Amino acid sequence: MFAESDLTSRWCPTHRRYETNPPGRLRCSAAWRELYALEDEVKAQGVGTANALLQINSQLHNLTEAILDAIAPATVLAPPRPQPPRPASTPPKPAAGTIDL
């Protein structure tokens, strides 16, 4: 009917012993219902923690984006004004054949 690997052996708090049950069948329904409810609650807490971490991550991402949007972009500097042309320097003196010190 059932393979031995399909059977589960679990502690029954009502009868205070391990009971072997096929999948989907309960011998002590009240005790097992309570135990399954506790297990489901523990699983829900784990999922709740994972969901909470995902929500915190999402909120931090949104906060970071809002801060980056609020920061004024780098001030754009106007291009430098063109410099007026330098006055022409005096023309070089003709060489006299000696070195001026």
MARMAR-755184 format. One line per 10 residues: number of its first residue (from 1); their letters; for each residue x, y, z of N, C-alpha, C, CB. Coordinates in Angstrom, 3 decimals. Atoms other than C-alpha are relative to their C-alpha. Glycine has a CB too. Example, Ala and Ser with C-alpha at 12.3 -4.5 7.8 and 13.67 -1.06 7.14 Angstrom:
<atoms>
1) AS) 0.890,-1.190,0.000,12.300,-4.500,7.800,0.900,1.200,0.000,-0.992,0.027,1.246  -0.820,-1.190,-0.060,13.670,-1.060,7.140,-0.770,1.090,0.730,0.414,0.462,-1.415 $
</atoms>
This chain:
<atoms>
1) MFAESDLTSR) 0.823,-1.187,0.000,0.000,0.000,0.000,0.873,1.259,0.000,-0.939,-0.007,1.207  -0.924,-1.132,-0.073,2.598,2.606,1.125,1.414,-0.537,0.119,-0.342,0.937,1.198  -1.400,0.372,-0.154,6.326,2.387,0.764,0.454,0.436,1.386,0.889,0.641,-1.117  -0.458,-0.317,-1.345,8.223,2.463,4.022,0.541,1.422,0.083,1.067,-0.992,0.440  -0.534,-1.361,0.002,9.852,5.773,3.006,-1.112,1.044,0.055,0.859,0.224,-1.236  1.116,-0.947,-0.049,6.375,7.377,2.742,-0.529,0.198,1.417,-1.124,-0.476,-0.902  0.512,-0.084,-1.363,5.609,6.725,6.416,0.814,0.995,0.811,0.020,-1.378,0.673  -0.688,-0.961,-0.851,6.434,9.403,8.948,-0.151,-0.426,1.449,-0.550,1.433,-0.214  0.026,0.311,-1.420,7.310,8.819,12.560,0.149,1.314,0.748,1.129,-1.022,0.396  -0.013,-1.280,-0.699,6.424,11.781,14.733,-0.495,-0.189,1.421,-0.863,1.042,-0.739 $
11) WCPTHRRYET) 0.369,0.043,-1.403,5.974,12.457,18.411,-1.431,0.479,0.176,0.961,0.849,0.841  1.377,-0.387,-0.302,2.373,12.555,19.599,-0.030,0.492,1.446,-1.005,-1.200,-0.222  -0.002,-0.496,-1.373,2.139,14.848,22.631,-1.172,-0.531,0.826,-0.028,1.509,-0.005  1.146,0.535,-0.742,-1.281,13.401,23.573,0.303,-1.385,0.538,-1.245,-0.045,-0.889  -0.285,1.377,-0.405,-0.167,9.774,23.651,1.409,-0.167,0.557,-0.194,-0.933,-1.175  -1.387,-0.008,-0.485,3.438,10.636,24.537,0.797,-1.183,-0.526,0.026,-0.005,1.521  -0.783,1.036,0.672,4.972,8.276,22.041,0.107,0.375,-1.482,-0.654,-1.425,0.184  -0.120,-0.187,1.438,6.155,8.199,18.447,-1.055,-0.842,-0.694,1.420,-0.370,-0.497  0.993,0.726,0.784,3.448,7.227,16.001,0.414,0.056,-1.463,-1.432,0.593,0.201  -0.316,0.072,1.418,4.005,6.099,12.451,-1.292,0.209,-0.776,0.672,-1.364,-0.371 $
21) NPPGRLRCSA) 1.200,-0.358,0.757,1.553,7.643,10.045,0.297,0.011,-1.490,-0.536,1.369,0.446  -0.154,-0.169,1.447,1.077,7.326,6.306,-0.273,1.461,-0.361,-0.960,-0.957,-0.785  0.208,-1.397,0.369,1.075,10.638,4.437,-1.485,0.336,-0.095,0.689,0.305,-1.326  1.373,-0.462,0.084,-2.154,12.571,4.807,-0.940,-0.619,1.010,-0.513,-0.257,-1.341  0.874,0.644,-0.994,-3.475,10.442,7.688,0.538,0.295,1.389,-0.095,-1.545,-0.238  -0.374,-0.310,-1.369,-3.457,11.315,11.359,-0.686,-0.967,0.950,-0.360,1.453,0.352  0.611,0.895,-0.988,-4.038,8.937,14.267,-0.666,0.800,1.117,1.056,-0.957,0.589  0.554,-0.836,-1.059,-4.578,11.592,16.925,-0.193,1.381,-0.609,0.938,0.043,1.282  0.214,-1.213,0.788,-6.127,14.402,14.955,0.155,1.275,0.809,-1.362,-0.030,-0.618  -0.099,-1.235,-0.787,-6.327,16.952,17.780,1.454,0.366,0.266,-0.754,-0.147,1.328 $
31) AWRELYALED) -1.408,-0.263,-0.299,-2.679,16.602,18.732,0.754,0.387,-1.262,0.653,-1.227,0.650  -0.710,-0.304,1.242,-1.477,16.552,15.148,-0.423,1.340,-0.559,-0.237,-1.090,-1.032  0.474,-1.296,0.482,-3.616,19.533,14.223,0.734,1.128,0.723,-1.530,0.133,0.201  -0.711,-1.013,-0.788,-2.021,21.500,17.051,1.471,0.069,-0.404,-0.122,-0.304,1.505  -1.408,0.029,0.388,1.476,20.362,16.079,0.205,0.612,-1.380,0.526,-1.433,0.020  -0.103,-0.578,1.335,0.915,21.207,12.403,-0.202,1.513,0.033,-1.020,-0.645,-0.934  0.221,-1.446,-0.114,-0.412,24.637,13.400,1.259,0.693,0.508,-1.188,0.297,0.941  -1.252,-0.575,-0.508,2.765,25.272,15.406,1.077,0.008,-1.086,0.494,-0.790,1.232  -0.986,0.068,1.078,4.944,24.116,12.488,-0.297,1.039,-1.076,0.026,-1.404,-0.617  0.367,-1.006,1.001,3.006,26.328,10.073,0.333,1.402,0.493,-1.496,-0.097,-0.340 $
41) EVKAQGVGTA) -0.323,-1.310,-0.563,3.480,29.275,12.416,1.494,0.277,-0.085,-0.469,0.088,1.455  -1.452,-0.155,0.088,7.225,28.682,12.543,0.406,0.267,-1.444,0.722,-1.257,0.542  -0.304,-0.226,1.416,7.354,28.450,8.731,-0.414,1.401,-0.421,-0.704,-1.045,-0.878  0.484,-1.337,0.348,5.302,31.645,8.437,0.931,1.074,0.544,-1.421,0.214,0.536  -0.939,-0.974,-0.549,7.739,33.456,10.715,1.241,0.101,-0.867,0.387,-0.371,1.430  -1.168,-0.023,0.891,10.610,32.439,8.451,-0.296,0.740,-1.279,0.457,-1.413,-0.323  0.398,-0.694,1.222,8.750,33.629,5.385,-0.193,1.472,0.299,-1.289,-0.607,-0.592  0.194,-1.392,-0.389,7.804,36.786,7.250,1.323,0.734,0.102,-0.741,0.083,1.322  -1.317,-0.615,-0.117,11.459,37.458,8.003,0.589,0.265,-1.378,0.941,-0.892,0.819  -0.521,-0.189,1.358,12.448,36.935,4.372,-0.731,1.142,-0.692,-0.137,-1.298,-0.824 $
51) NALLQINSQL) 0.762,-1.090,0.608,9.638,39.213,3.217,0.373,1.338,0.614,-1.500,-0.245,0.154  -0.388,-1.243,-0.664,10.621,41.811,5.795,1.347,0.482,-0.539,0.069,-0.197,1.536  -1.299,-0.387,0.549,14.205,41.766,4.512,-0.139,0.531,-1.419,0.963,-1.187,0.021  0.213,-0.493,1.366,12.996,42.171,0.936,-0.634,1.387,0.017,-0.888,-0.976,-0.794  0.622,-1.313,-0.091,10.810,45.105,1.962,1.000,1.053,0.459,-1.190,-0.042,0.952  -1.027,-0.942,-0.460,13.687,46.741,3.850,0.948,0.324,-1.142,0.784,-0.579,1.206  -0.875,-0.219,1.148,15.898,46.279,0.793,-0.656,0.944,-1.003,0.347,-1.336,-0.675  0.722,-0.852,0.943,13.255,47.847,-1.429,-0.087,1.434,0.515,-1.407,-0.555,-0.253  0.110,-1.342,-0.571,12.776,50.775,0.952,1.344,0.715,-0.009,-0.543,-0.071,1.427  -1.325,-0.620,0.062,16.531,51.384,1.160,0.347,0.428,-1.419,1.062,-0.964,0.526 $
61) HNLTEAILDA) -0.246,-0.360,1.398,16.744,51.346,-2.626,-0.771,1.271,-0.371,-0.401,-1.164,-0.938  0.806,-1.183,0.285,13.892,53.857,-2.873,0.559,1.237,0.694,-1.445,-0.230,0.429  -0.581,-1.115,-0.735,15.500,56.049,-0.199,1.265,0.493,-0.692,0.308,-0.410,1.447  -1.227,-0.380,0.702,18.826,55.985,-2.028,-0.313,0.766,-1.274,0.836,-1.239,-0.327  0.390,-0.696,1.231,17.136,56.959,-5.285,-0.525,1.401,0.306,-1.067,-0.809,-0.760  0.545,-1.310,-0.360,15.274,59.808,-3.557,1.112,0.957,0.409,-1.022,-0.137,1.135  -1.118,-0.854,-0.413,18.484,61.119,-1.986,0.808,0.436,-1.209,0.905,-0.734,1.007  -0.773,-0.347,1.197,20.327,60.961,-5.294,-0.758,1.000,-0.875,0.329,-1.268,-0.810  0.787,-0.959,0.774,17.456,62.790,-7.002,-0.021,1.373,0.663,-1.426,-0.512,-0.179  0.068,-1.265,-0.733,17.421,65.455,-4.260,1.317,0.767,-0.068,-0.374,-0.256,1.454 $
71) IAPATVLAPP) -1.296,-0.668,0.077,21.122,66.176,-4.530,0.061,0.749,-1.324,1.185,-1.023,0.130  -0.084,-0.806,1.225,21.611,69.026,-6.980,1.116,-0.548,-0.869,0.244,1.509,0.326  -1.086,0.469,0.862,23.564,67.944,-9.996,1.189,0.947,0.119,-0.469,-0.107,-1.480  -1.212,-0.805,-0.111,27.125,69.195,-10.072,-0.204,1.323,-0.732,1.229,-0.761,-0.573  0.170,-1.319,0.594,27.196,72.918,-10.752,0.736,0.044,-1.327,0.510,1.112,0.951  -0.596,-0.091,1.327,27.806,73.437,-14.407,0.637,1.373,-0.119,-1.061,-0.239,-1.133  -0.714,-1.262,0.126,30.440,76.056,-14.864,-0.120,0.515,-1.427,1.483,-0.164,0.398  0.043,-0.616,1.329,30.148,78.508,-17.706,1.382,-0.150,-0.628,-0.429,1.516,0.075  -1.318,0.108,0.637,32.885,78.171,-20.267,0.812,1.268,0.307,-0.142,-0.208,-1.552  -0.807,-1.184,-0.334,35.806,80.480,-19.531,-0.121,1.069,-1.073,1.472,-0.387,0.183 $
81) RPQPPRPAST) 0.071,-1.118,0.958,35.686,83.909,-21.080,1.256,-0.012,-0.858,-0.153,1.378,0.739  -1.212,-0.064,0.827,37.980,84.356,-23.982,0.904,1.127,0.494,-0.361,0.212,-1.500  -0.976,-0.995,-0.452,41.124,86.200,-22.990,0.248,1.009,-1.123,1.337,-0.683,0.433  -0.310,-0.993,1.041,41.758,89.478,-24.782,1.407,-0.270,-0.545,-0.105,1.464,0.566  -1.332,0.279,0.571,44.684,89.232,-27.131,1.071,0.805,0.732,0.029,0.331,-1.520  -1.110,-0.669,-0.684,47.996,90.099,-25.536,0.570,1.076,-0.918,1.110,-1.022,0.411  -0.626,-1.024,0.863,49.608,93.259,-26.702,1.275,-0.573,-0.619,0.324,1.305,0.814  -1.178,0.506,0.709,52.285,92.601,-29.210,1.239,0.387,0.782,0.070,0.552,-1.456  -1.230,-0.287,-0.736,55.621,92.326,-27.504,0.937,0.798,-0.903,0.686,-1.319,0.492  -0.936,-0.802,0.785,58.426,94.543,-28.573,0.795,-0.931,-0.901,0.948,0.832,0.919 $
91) PPKPAAGTID) -0.743,0.874,0.910,60.207,93.168,-31.574,1.412,-0.249,0.530,0.061,0.616,-1.414  -1.345,0.291,-0.489,63.510,91.482,-30.835,1.022,0.930,-0.607,0.373,-1.434,-0.295  -1.077,-0.875,0.462,66.628,93.595,-31.110,0.884,-0.774,-0.978,0.841,0.540,1.203  -0.909,0.703,0.913,68.921,92.814,-33.960,1.288,-0.395,0.720,0.324,0.880,-1.228  -1.204,0.514,-0.639,71.937,90.811,-32.970,1.179,0.882,-0.347,0.270,-1.451,-0.421  -1.165,-0.863,0.213,75.084,92.849,-32.535,1.274,-0.820,-0.077,0.113,1.039,1.118  -1.180,0.839,0.081,77.426,89.907,-32.589,0.601,-0.279,1.363,1.025,0.641,-0.883  -0.488,0.313,-1.348,77.943,89.871,-28.826,-1.156,-0.578,0.817,0.597,1.275,0.700  1.023,0.567,-0.858,76.120,88.126,-26.079,-0.273,0.977,1.119,0.425,-1.381,0.556  0.386,-0.892,-1.085,74.199,90.337,-23.711,-0.214,-0.830,1.258,-1.281,0.808,-0.361 $
101) L) 0.180,0.719,-1.245,74.417,89.254,-20.146,-0.981,0.694,0.872,1.298,-0.163,0.719 $
</atoms>
